[in-house]
Amino acid sequence: MGARVNAKKFPKCSEALCKFVHNTCPKHIFSSIAVLDNVRSVIHRDRYNHPSPNLVIPLTRFAGGQIWVEDEEGQEIREHSGKAFG
C-alpha cells in the first residue's frame, strides 16, 4: 500500500507520527515515515530519496543492533557497490 492510502486509512496514526517527528525535530522536512521493528538489512542506498538529510528517531531503547546513516562530514567510512561513503 502506498503512503497516501495508509494516511487515508489510518489518519489518527498518521497525524500522531507526524506530530511525534515535529515535536522531536521541528525544523526537519519530511515526506515519509517508516516504523521498523527487528529489521536486518545490508547497507543500501535509497536512490530516490530527496536530497534533504534523513532523520532516525528510536522509539524504544534497544541493544545489539545499529543504524548507520551517511553523513558527508562523518568520520566513519562504509563501502557500497564499490564506492566509499562517509
Secondary structure in CASP SS format (residue, H / E / C, confidence):
PFRMAT SS
TARGET T0000
AUTHOR 0000-0000-0000
METHOD secondary structure of the structure
MODEL  1
M C 1.00
G C 1.00
A H 1.00
R H 1.00
V H 1.00
N H 1.00
A H 1.00
K H 1.00
K H 1.00
F C 1.00
P H 1.00
K H 1.00
C H 1.00
S H 1.00
E H 1.00
A H 1.00
L H 1.00
C H 1.00
K H 1.00
F H 1.00
V H 1.00
H H 1.00
N H 1.00
T H 1.00
C C 1.00
P C 1.00
K C 1.00
H C 1.00
I C 1.00
F C 1.00
S C 1.00
S C 1.00
I C 1.00
A C 1.00
V C 1.00
L C 1.00
D C 1.00
N C 1.00
V C 1.00
R C 1.00
S C 1.00
V C 1.00
I C 1.00
H C 1.00
R C 1.00
D C 1.00
R C 1.00
Y C 1.00
N C 1.00
H C 1.00
P C 1.00
S C 1.00
P C 1.00
N C 1.00
L C 1.00
V C 1.00
I C 1.00
P C 1.00
L C 1.00
T C 1.00
R C 1.00
F C 1.00
A C 1.00
G C 1.00
G C 1.00
Q C 1.00
I C 1.00
W C 1.00
V C 1.00
E C 1.00
D C 1.00
E C 1.00
E C 1.00
G C 1.00
Q C 1.00
E C 1.00
I C 1.00
R E 1.00
E E 1.00
H E 1.00
S C 1.00
G C 1.00
K E 1.00
A E 1.00
F E 1.00
G C 1.00
END
